[in-house]
Amino acid sequence: MAVEVKYVVIREGEEKMSFASKKEADAYDKMLDLAEVLGNWLGQSPVTLEDEQREVMAMWLAEQKDVLGNLLKAGKLPAPKAVTEDAPAKRTKAA
């Protein structure tokens, strides 16, 4: 019998994702925190977005925080190889 340790990120009583390491789980939880703040901020913008659109945009911005930070700091887009659409590896959707 094998023993497997999983780290599960739970939000509002719902399992979001499970990870093989605490570091990955903490990073994902932090990204969800950022997405929540970004969603609230986007709600204050002059552009009217449906709730689902705002949530998707906030999550995407949170996932791309490094690119966004560099863009705001340098005023230009990074080289195309730095922009990634892949989510962190080794995560599995919680059932």
DSSP file with accessible surface (Angstrom, degrees, kcal/mol):
  #  RESIDUE AA STRUCTURE BP1 BP2  ACC     N-H-->O    O-->H-N    N-H-->O    O-->H-N    TCO  KAPPA ALPHA  PHI   PSI    X-CA   Y-CA   Z-CA
    1    1 A M              0   0  233      0, 0.0     2,-0.3     0, 0.0     0, 0.0   0.000 360.0 360.0 360.0 127.8    0.0    0.0    0.0
    2    2 A A        -     0   0   95      2,-0.0     2,-0.5     0, 0.0     0, 0.0  -0.713 360.0-144.2 -96.3 147.1    1.4    3.4   -1.0
    3    3 A V        -     0   0  131     -2,-0.3     2,-0.4     2,-0.0     0, 0.0  -0.942  17.4-170.9-110.6 128.4    1.0    6.6    0.9
    4    4 A E        -     0   0  153     -2,-0.5     2,-0.5     2,-0.0    -2,-0.0  -0.981  12.5-147.2-123.9 130.6    0.7    9.7   -1.2
    5    5 A V        -     0   0   91     -2,-0.4     2,-0.4    15,-0.1    -2,-0.0  -0.832  19.4-176.7 -97.2 128.6    0.7   13.3    0.2
    6    6 A K        -     0   0  126     -2,-0.5     2,-0.6     2,-0.0    14,-0.2  -0.982  18.8-148.5-125.2 142.0   -1.4   15.8   -1.6
    7    7 A Y  E     -A   19   0A  89     12,-2.7    12,-2.7    -2,-0.4     2,-0.5  -0.947  20.3-162.8-108.8 120.0   -1.8   19.5   -0.9
    8    8 A V  E     -A   18   0A  59     -2,-0.6     2,-0.6    10,-0.2    10,-0.2  -0.894  12.6-144.6-111.8 131.1   -5.2   20.7   -1.8
    9    9 A V  E     -A   17   0A   8      8,-3.1     7,-3.4    -2,-0.5     8,-1.0  -0.836  22.2-170.7 -92.7 122.2   -6.2   24.4   -2.4
   10   10 A I  E     -A   15   0A  97     -2,-0.6     2,-0.4     5,-0.2     5,-0.2  -0.965   7.4-175.7-119.4 129.3   -9.7   24.9   -1.0
   11   11 A R  E >  S-A   14   0A  40      3,-2.8     3,-2.4    -2,-0.5    -2,-0.0  -0.993  72.5 -14.6-126.0 127.3  -11.7   28.2   -1.6
   12   12 A E  T 3  S-     0   0  195     -2,-0.4    -1,-0.1     1,-0.3     3,-0.1   0.874 129.4 -52.6  50.0  42.8  -15.1   28.8   -0.1
   13   13 A G  T 3  S+     0   0   75      1,-0.2     2,-0.5    -3,-0.1    -1,-0.3   0.479 116.7 113.5  76.4   3.9  -15.4   25.2    0.7
   14   14 A E  E <   -A   11   0A 109     -3,-2.4    -3,-2.8     0, 0.0     2,-0.4  -0.911  68.8-125.1-113.4 130.5  -14.7   24.0   -2.8
   15   15 A E  E     +A   10   0A  97     -2,-0.5    -5,-0.2    -5,-0.2     3,-0.1  -0.603  30.2 176.8 -72.2 124.4  -11.6   22.1   -3.8
   16   16 A K  E     -     0   0A  60     -7,-3.4    78,-1.0    -2,-0.4     2,-0.3   0.889  57.4 -19.6 -94.6 -53.5   -9.8   24.0   -6.6
   17   17 A M  E     -AB   9  93A  14     -8,-1.0    -8,-3.1    76,-0.2    -1,-0.4  -0.985  51.9-139.5-152.8 157.9   -6.6   22.1   -7.3
   18   18 A S  E     -AB   8  92A   7     74,-2.3    74,-2.1    -2,-0.3     2,-0.3  -0.939  20.6-168.5-123.9 149.4   -4.3   19.5   -5.7
   19   19 A F  E     -AB   7  91A   5    -12,-2.7   -12,-2.7    -2,-0.4    72,-0.1  -0.906  31.1-130.3-135.1 160.4   -0.6   19.5   -5.9
   20   20 A A  S    S+     0   0   67     70,-0.7     2,-0.3    -2,-0.3   -15,-0.1   0.676  93.2  42.3 -84.2 -18.7    2.4   17.3   -5.1
   21   21 A S  S  > S-     0   0   40     69,-0.2     4,-1.9   -14,-0.1     5,-0.1  -0.950  72.5-132.1-132.7 151.9    4.2   19.9   -3.1
   22   22 A K  H  > S+     0   0  112     -2,-0.3     4,-3.0     1,-0.2     5,-0.2   0.881 108.2  59.4 -64.9 -36.6    3.3   22.6   -0.5
   23   23 A K  H  > S+     0   0  175      1,-0.2     4,-2.2     2,-0.2    -1,-0.2   0.924 107.1  45.2 -59.7 -45.5    5.3   25.2   -2.5
   24   24 A E  H  > S+     0   0   48      2,-0.2     4,-2.3     1,-0.2    -1,-0.2   0.908 113.5  50.0 -65.3 -41.2    3.2   24.7   -5.6
   25   25 A A  H  X S+     0   0    8     -4,-1.9     4,-2.6     1,-0.2    -2,-0.2   0.920 111.2  48.8 -64.3 -43.1   -0.1   24.7   -3.6
   26   26 A D  H  X S+     0   0   80     -4,-3.0     4,-2.5     2,-0.2    -1,-0.2   0.902 110.5  51.2 -63.5 -40.3    1.0   27.9   -1.8
   27   27 A A  H  X S+     0   0   60     -4,-2.2     4,-2.1    -5,-0.2    -1,-0.2   0.914 111.7  47.0 -63.6 -41.7    1.9   29.6   -5.1
   28   28 A Y  H  X S+     0   0   21     -4,-2.3     4,-2.4     2,-0.2    -2,-0.2   0.920 111.5  50.8 -66.9 -41.3   -1.5   28.7   -6.6
   29   29 A D  H  X S+     0   0   58     -4,-2.6     4,-2.1     1,-0.2    -2,-0.2   0.917 110.5  49.7 -61.8 -41.1   -3.3   29.9   -3.5
   30   30 A K  H  X S+     0   0  141     -4,-2.5     4,-2.3     1,-0.2    -1,-0.2   0.896 108.8  52.5 -64.7 -39.3   -1.4   33.2   -3.7
   31   31 A M  H  X S+     0   0   24     -4,-2.1     4,-2.7     1,-0.2    -2,-0.2   0.906 107.9  51.4 -64.0 -39.2   -2.3   33.5   -7.4
   32   32 A L  H  X S+     0   0   21     -4,-2.4     4,-2.1     2,-0.2    -2,-0.2   0.896 108.3  52.3 -65.0 -37.5   -6.0   33.0   -6.5
   33   33 A D  H  X S+     0   0   76     -4,-2.1     4,-2.1     2,-0.2    -2,-0.2   0.933 111.0  47.1 -60.5 -46.2   -5.7   35.8   -3.9
   34   34 A L  H  X S+     0   0   59     -4,-2.3     4,-3.0     1,-0.2     5,-0.2   0.917 109.5  53.3 -62.8 -42.6   -4.2   38.1   -6.6
   35   35 A A  H  X S+     0   0   12     -4,-2.7     4,-2.5     1,-0.2    -1,-0.2   0.889 107.6  52.1 -61.0 -37.7   -6.9   37.2   -9.0
   36   36 A E  H  X S+     0   0  106     -4,-2.1     4,-2.1     2,-0.2    -1,-0.2   0.936 111.8  45.2 -64.3 -44.6   -9.6   38.1   -6.4
   37   37 A V  H  X S+     0   0   93     -4,-2.1     4,-2.4     1,-0.2    -2,-0.2   0.928 113.7  49.7 -64.8 -43.4   -8.0   41.5   -5.9
   38   38 A L  H  X S+     0   0   24     -4,-3.0     4,-3.1     1,-0.2    -1,-0.2   0.895 108.2  54.0 -63.0 -38.8   -7.6   42.1   -9.6
   39   39 A G  H  X S+     0   0    9     -4,-2.5     4,-1.6    -5,-0.2    -1,-0.2   0.917 109.6  47.1 -61.6 -42.9  -11.3   41.1  -10.1
   40   40 A N  H  X S+     0   0  100     -4,-2.1     4,-0.5     2,-0.2    -1,-0.2   0.907 113.3  49.3 -63.8 -40.9  -12.4   43.7   -7.6
   41   41 A W  H >< S+     0   0  157     -4,-2.4     3,-1.5     1,-0.2     4,-0.3   0.921 108.5  52.0 -65.3 -43.6  -10.1   46.3   -9.2
   42   42 A L  H >< S+     0   0   23     -4,-3.1     3,-1.4     1,-0.3    -1,-0.2   0.825 100.6  64.0 -62.7 -30.0  -11.5   45.5  -12.7
   43   43 A G  H 3< S+     0   0   45     -4,-1.6    -1,-0.3     1,-0.3    -2,-0.2   0.713 100.2  53.0 -65.3 -19.7  -15.0   46.0  -11.3
   44   44 A Q  T << S+     0   0  156     -3,-1.5    -1,-0.3    -4,-0.5    -2,-0.2   0.448  87.9 108.9 -93.0  -1.7  -14.1   49.6  -10.7
   45   45 A S  S <  S-     0   0   41     -3,-1.4     4,-0.1    -4,-0.3    -3,-0.0  -0.286  80.9-117.2 -75.1 161.8  -12.9   50.3  -14.2
   46   46 A P  S    S+     0   0  132      0, 0.0     2,-0.5     0, 0.0    -1,-0.1   0.619  94.4  87.9 -73.8  -8.9  -14.9   52.4  -16.7
   47   47 A V  S    S-     0   0   93     -5,-0.2     2,-0.6     1,-0.0    -2,-0.2  -0.781  80.0-132.9 -92.4 128.1  -15.4   49.3  -18.9
   48   48 A T        +     0   0  132     -2,-0.5     2,-0.4    -4,-0.1    -5,-0.1  -0.714  30.0 179.3 -84.5 121.3  -18.4   47.3  -18.0
   49   49 A L        -     0   0   50     -2,-0.6     2,-0.1    -7,-0.1    -4,-0.0  -0.953  30.4-116.0-120.5 142.4  -17.6   43.6  -17.9
   50   50 A E     >  -     0   0  136     -2,-0.4     4,-2.6     1,-0.1     5,-0.2  -0.371  37.7-106.9 -65.8 156.4  -19.9   40.7  -17.0
   51   51 A D  H  > S+     0   0  100      1,-0.2     4,-2.5     2,-0.2     5,-0.2   0.902 120.6  49.0 -54.6 -44.6  -18.9   38.9  -13.8
   52   52 A E  H  > S+     0   0  148      1,-0.2     4,-2.5     2,-0.2    -1,-0.2   0.911 111.2  49.4 -64.8 -40.6  -17.6   35.9  -15.7
   53   53 A Q  H  > S+     0   0  104      2,-0.2     4,-2.7     1,-0.2    -1,-0.2   0.914 111.3  49.7 -62.9 -42.6  -15.6   38.1  -18.1
   54   54 A R  H  X S+     0   0   59     -4,-2.6     4,-2.7     2,-0.2    -2,-0.2   0.914 111.4  48.8 -64.0 -41.1  -14.1   39.9  -15.1
   55   55 A E  H  X S+     0   0  129     -4,-2.5     4,-2.4    -5,-0.2    -2,-0.2   0.914 112.8  47.2 -65.2 -42.8  -13.2   36.7  -13.3
   56   56 A V  H  X S+     0   0   92     -4,-2.5     4,-2.5     2,-0.2    -2,-0.2   0.931 114.3  47.0 -65.3 -44.0  -11.5   35.2  -16.5
   57   57 A M  H  X S+     0   0   82     -4,-2.7     4,-2.7    -5,-0.2     5,-0.2   0.928 112.5  49.8 -64.3 -42.8   -9.6   38.4  -17.1
   58   58 A A  H  X S+     0   0    2     -4,-2.7     4,-2.4    -5,-0.2    -1,-0.2   0.916 112.0  47.8 -62.8 -42.6   -8.5   38.7  -13.4
   59   59 A M  H  X S+     0   0   39     -4,-2.4     4,-2.6     2,-0.2    -1,-0.2   0.924 112.0  49.7 -65.2 -42.3   -7.3   35.0  -13.4
   60   60 A W  H  X S+     0   0  126     -4,-2.5     4,-1.7     2,-0.2    -2,-0.2   0.929 111.4  48.5 -62.9 -44.2   -5.4   35.5  -16.7
   61   61 A L  H  < S+     0   0   26     -4,-2.7     7,-0.2     1,-0.2    -1,-0.2   0.911 111.7  50.0 -62.7 -40.0   -3.7   38.7  -15.4
   62   62 A A  H >< S+     0   0    2     -4,-2.4     3,-1.3     1,-0.2    -2,-0.2   0.904 110.2  50.1 -65.0 -40.4   -2.8   36.8  -12.1
   63   63 A E  H 3< S+     0   0   73     -4,-2.6     3,-0.3     1,-0.3    -1,-0.2   0.812 115.6  43.7 -65.2 -29.8   -1.4   33.9  -14.2
   64   64 A Q  T 3X S+     0   0   12     -4,-1.7     4,-3.0    -5,-0.2    -1,-0.3   0.049  75.6 127.1-102.2  25.5    0.6   36.4  -16.2
   65   65 A K  H <> S+     0   0   99     -3,-1.3     4,-2.9     1,-0.2     5,-0.2   0.837  71.5  51.6 -57.8 -36.1    1.8   38.6  -13.2
   66   66 A D  H  > S+     0   0  114     -3,-0.3     4,-2.3     2,-0.2    -1,-0.2   0.933 113.5  43.8 -67.1 -43.5    5.5   38.4  -14.1
   67   67 A V  H  > S+     0   0   22     -3,-0.2     4,-2.6     2,-0.2    -2,-0.2   0.929 115.1  49.7 -64.9 -44.0    4.8   39.5  -17.7
   68   68 A L  H  X S+     0   0   50     -4,-3.0     4,-2.7    -7,-0.2     5,-0.2   0.922 110.6  50.2 -62.0 -43.6    2.4   42.2  -16.5
   69   69 A G  H  X S+     0   0   36     -4,-2.9     4,-2.2    -5,-0.2    -1,-0.2   0.919 112.4  46.3 -60.9 -44.5    5.0   43.4  -13.9
   70   70 A N  H  X S+     0   0   89     -4,-2.3     4,-3.2     2,-0.2     5,-0.4   0.894 111.6  52.6 -64.9 -38.6    7.7   43.6  -16.6
   71   71 A L  H  X S+     0   0   58     -4,-2.6     4,-2.2     1,-0.2    -2,-0.2   0.934 112.5  43.9 -63.1 -45.2    5.4   45.4  -18.9
   72   72 A L  H  < S+     0   0  134     -4,-2.7    -1,-0.2     2,-0.2    -2,-0.2   0.872 119.1  44.1 -68.0 -34.9    4.5   48.0  -16.3
   73   73 A K  H  < S+     0   0  186     -4,-2.2    -2,-0.2    -5,-0.2    -1,-0.2   0.929 126.5  27.2 -75.9 -47.0    8.1   48.4  -15.3
   74   74 A A  H  < S-     0   0   67     -4,-3.2    -3,-0.2     2,-0.2    -2,-0.2   0.657  94.8-130.8 -93.5 -20.0    9.7   48.5  -18.7
   75   75 A G  S  < S+     0   0   64     -4,-2.2     2,-0.3    -5,-0.4    -4,-0.2   0.680  77.1  79.4  78.1  14.8    6.9   49.9  -20.8
   76   76 A K  S    S-     0   0  149     -6,-0.4    -2,-0.2    -5,-0.2    -1,-0.2  -0.990  85.0 -96.5-150.0 158.7    7.2   47.2  -23.4
   77   77 A L        -     0   0  126     -2,-0.3    -9,-0.1     1,-0.1   -10,-0.0  -0.470  41.9-119.0 -72.9 144.5    6.3   43.6  -24.0
   78   78 A P        -     0   0   33      0, 0.0     5,-0.1     0, 0.0    -1,-0.1  -0.240  48.8 -68.0 -73.3 172.1    9.0   41.0  -23.3
   79   79 A A    >>  -     0   0   55      1,-0.1     3,-2.1     3,-0.1     4,-0.6  -0.274  53.9-107.9 -57.2 146.4   10.3   38.6  -26.0
   80   80 A P  G >4 S+     0   0  114      0, 0.0     3,-1.0     0, 0.0    -1,-0.1   0.802 116.1  63.6 -52.2 -32.2    7.6   36.2  -27.1
   81   81 A K  G 34 S+     0   0  189      1,-0.2    -2,-0.1     3,-0.0     0, 0.0   0.783  96.3  59.6 -66.2 -23.0    9.3   33.2  -25.4
   82   82 A A  G <4 S+     0   0   52     -3,-2.1     2,-0.6     2,-0.0    -1,-0.2   0.733  87.9  83.7 -77.4 -22.0    8.7   34.9  -22.0
   83   83 A V    <<  -     0   0   65     -3,-1.0     2,-0.4    -4,-0.6   -19,-0.0  -0.739  64.4-178.9 -84.7 119.5    4.9   34.9  -22.5
   84   84 A T        -     0   0   71     -2,-0.6   -17,-0.1     1,-0.1    -2,-0.0  -0.930  31.3-171.0-122.6 146.2    3.5   31.6  -21.5
   85   85 A E        +     0   0  175     -2,-0.4     2,-0.2     2,-0.1    -1,-0.1   0.469  60.3 107.3-103.7  -9.6    0.0   30.2  -21.5
   86   86 A D        -     0   0  144      1,-0.1     3,-0.1     3,-0.0    -2,-0.1  -0.481  64.0-137.6 -73.6 140.7    0.9   27.1  -19.6
   87   87 A A        -     0   0   42      1,-0.2     4,-0.1    -2,-0.2    -2,-0.1  -0.423  47.6 -63.5 -85.5 168.4   -0.2   26.8  -16.0
   88   88 A P    >   -     0   0   68      0, 0.0     3,-0.5     0, 0.0    -1,-0.2  -0.220  61.8-113.7 -54.3 141.7    2.2   25.4  -13.4
   89   89 A A  T 3  S+     0   0   75      1,-0.2     3,-0.1    -3,-0.1    -3,-0.0  -0.249  90.3  34.4 -73.2 163.7    3.2   21.8  -14.0
   90   90 A K  T 3  S+     0   0  159      1,-0.2   -70,-0.7   -71,-0.1     2,-0.4   0.725  83.4 126.9  67.6  22.5    2.2   18.9  -11.8
   91   91 A R  E <   -B   19   0A  60     -3,-0.5     2,-0.4   -72,-0.1    -1,-0.2  -0.888  40.2-161.6-108.7 149.4   -1.2   20.2  -10.8
   92   92 A T  E     -B   18   0A  80    -74,-2.1   -74,-2.3    -2,-0.4     2,-0.2  -0.970  26.8-106.9-128.9 143.4   -4.4   18.3  -11.1
   93   93 A K  E     -B   17   0A 162     -2,-0.4   -76,-0.2   -76,-0.2     2,-0.2  -0.500  38.5-124.2 -66.9 128.3   -8.0   19.4  -11.2
   94   94 A A              0   0   16    -78,-1.0    -1,-0.1    -2,-0.2   -86,-0.0  -0.499 360.0 360.0 -74.9 144.4   -9.7   18.5   -7.9
   95   95 A A              0   0  137     -2,-0.2   -80,-0.2   -78,-0.0    -1,-0.1  -0.392 360.0 360.0 -85.3 360.0  -12.8   16.4   -8.3
